[in-house]
């Protein structure tokens, strides 16, 4: 026979099980998340914030840069630059306590903007991989920061001529791990290294690279990688780096930065400087344009594709005419635009857009093509905020260009006061 205490405990356990089944925290262990599409499978997070916004759990200063935050195994990783030195940071994801940091020489190299690292650390099991704007490639032990191996990809691939085979604003494509391969966007359409040893496996040539991160896709049983190069989009074989197809798309200053978005055999690409966007399809080694217009001009942060619609930042960062937009994937037509939000960047989770404006306002909106439908808004940072936010385990991480990183609680459980 159950006593009242046993019944109460049973009720609590049932409630806990129900809550657990409705909520799912997800590690965001690399650029654009586990599925490399900017969309998290995390559920159960809350937009019922206090009046002054979600509770700040911690804040840190990491130095100048635009590296976003990767979260895995209870640790949060990012990068910044101070006094011409890059530092890779590993924080306790919940408290912000520094677990380890590694500093190495690297020029700030502002070139018309703040400068600093633009890539995001990639966590793969017990390792974390980073790439600097100058080509320093590292493999660290994720728990301790011990260096397993390091090299400079410019030296490895003989990419030494500025503006001819090294990009003007430095490397911005984040490391990508697939199986035993580590792929980085250096050279014509990237290069692959053995992730355990750093040994070069293949290279696609010495022409100028773009600024995007590779996106994997399959055609039947064959695996390929799509990447935005300096002069257009390319697809190469994962196993050998051989070129499968290319689609010409030239942009001012060779800035093709937003990752390609692939749906079936269709590929969406977009660039800033008033260049616009295109949708093309591929068959074998041939590509065919479906549409091209200027309705979405991703300067460097990518759109997200949800239920046949693209949500993203249209226009160059820092320009007053840039906006948040929704366009139709199939036709490129505009569904809506929201002028109160300028880039910034965004991700999505649980049918919602998680947006950082360029001034540090965090906005959550319903992901619907009907209209812009905000659910919550709060100022969580100041300064220049061009980096995409990260959602992981009920917490949102954001940063500005000078290196202020904040972690706010959106789990709906916190009773802590704002720091």
Buried (B, 14 or more C-beta within 10 A) or exposed (E): EEEEEEEEEEEEEEEEEEEEEEBBBBBBBBBBBBEBBBBBEBBBBBBEBEEEBBBBBBBBEBBBBBBBBBBBEBBBBBBBBBEEBBBBBBBBBBEBEEBBBBBBEBBBBEEEBBBBBBBBBBBBEEBBBBBBBBBBBBBBBBBEBEEBBBBEBBEBBEBEEEEEBBBBBBBBBBBBBBEEBBBBBBBBBBBBBEBEEBEBBBBBBBBBBBBBBBBBBEEEEEBBBBBBBBBBBBBBBBBEBEBBBBBEBEBEBBBBBBBBBBBEEBBBBBBBEEBBBBBBBBEEEEBEEBBBBEBBBBBBBBBBBBEEBBBBBBBBBEBEEBBBBBBBBEEBEBBBBBEEBBBBBBBBBBEBBBBBBBBBBBBBBBBBBEEBBBEBBBEBBEBBBBBBBBBBBBBBBBBBBBBBBBBBBBBBEBEEEEE
